[in-house]
Amino acid sequence: MRLTYRQMEFFKAIMERGTITEAANALRVSQPAVSKALKALEDELGLKLFERTQSGLMPTFEARTFYKEVARSFIGLEILSGIGRELHELKHGRLVVGVIPALSMGWMPKLVARFLQHFPNANLTLETFSSPDIAQMVGQGRLDIGIAQASTNDVSIKRTDLFSIDTVCVMPKDHPLARKDCVTPRDLTSVYLISLSRPDIIRKQVEAVLAEHGIALPQRLEVTVGSALCKLVSEGVGVGLVDLETATNFTSGMIEVRRFEPQIKMPISLLQSLRRPESELERKFTAFVRDTAPLSIAGLTTH
């Protein structure tokens, strides 16, 4: 015995509408099509489902019993359809995103706000970590995706290049370097330099550039995040090199930002695990990530 969904649909319509005419109207088909489907169903089941009376169709005991199960199966299909709609609308599941501090104050909140305008039912968790921690946590499955400075040698991680952010020099408003349009390595020999911590990509590139120019500066003060560096600069402690995104989003108004030459870039990558398939939520979110560059690389000037 092989029953079809269409047969069940026709039978359910007849039971609920009471006549073949009303069932045909509800299903937007012809009356002969409904009559033919009903006869085929009765033949398939080997049961008489309706008595033809002067007042219309009268469901048999077997039809009423069968209808209870048919109605229950349609409720199940409605539930499944609802779950399917919710999956499409991103109501199910949660995406855990790790992002470095430099991108957590400006770029990421704006990106998420725009994403939620398109997908208001999406469930997201944003967490801020250093680049090495993000790479490790993506590999361990503790983060669904990561947005970080560093590349990784973990073969279980897929890395997608996103964009690069310029490194700039930040200084107090009344500092002598604020009179310059561009700061060079030689300009740093006479200042108190605040440095990022040793694992930071910018720190490593700055040291390499200074070494090329034969400059060795004492590392008297180090910080782990660019926002702390900017705060120290605003308090008049010294001068620092930081990514333009962090400098742009520092809101105290007590620092000046200048280009630094030779140019130093902070590359940003999207990290995803290769050990599991992407969810629909992850696919849609990463599409936004790939298509949305920070303002700091979209024509923003530093002077």
Salt bridges, closest charged atoms under 4 A:
GLU9 OE1 - ARG6 NH1 2.51
GLU16 OE2 - LYS12 NZ 2.99
GLU42 OE2 - ARG52 NH1 3.82
ASP43 OD2 - LYS39 NZ 2.98
GLU69 OE2 - ARG72 NH1 2.67
GLU86 OE1 - HIS92 NE2 2.76
GLU89 OE1 - LYS91 NZ 3.61
ASP144 OD1 - ARG276 NH2 3.60
ASP161 OD1 - ARG159 NH1 2.44
ASP166 OD1 - LYS265 NZ 2.56
ASP181 OD1 - HIS303 NE2 3.02
ASP187 OD2 - LYS180 NZ 3.74
GLU207 OE2 - ARG198 NH1 3.92
GLU207 OE2 - ARG203 NE 2.64
GLU222 OE2 - ARG198 NE 3.86
GLU222 OE2 - ARG203 NH1 3.25
GLU235 OE2 - LYS231 NZ 3.24
GLU256 OE2 - LYS173 NZ 2.77
GLU256 OE1 - ARG258 NH1 3.14
GLU261 OE2 - ARG259 NH1 3.44
GLU280 OE1 - ARG283 NH2 2.88
GLU280 OE2 - LYS284 NZ 3.20
GLU282 OE1 - ARG276 NH1 2.80
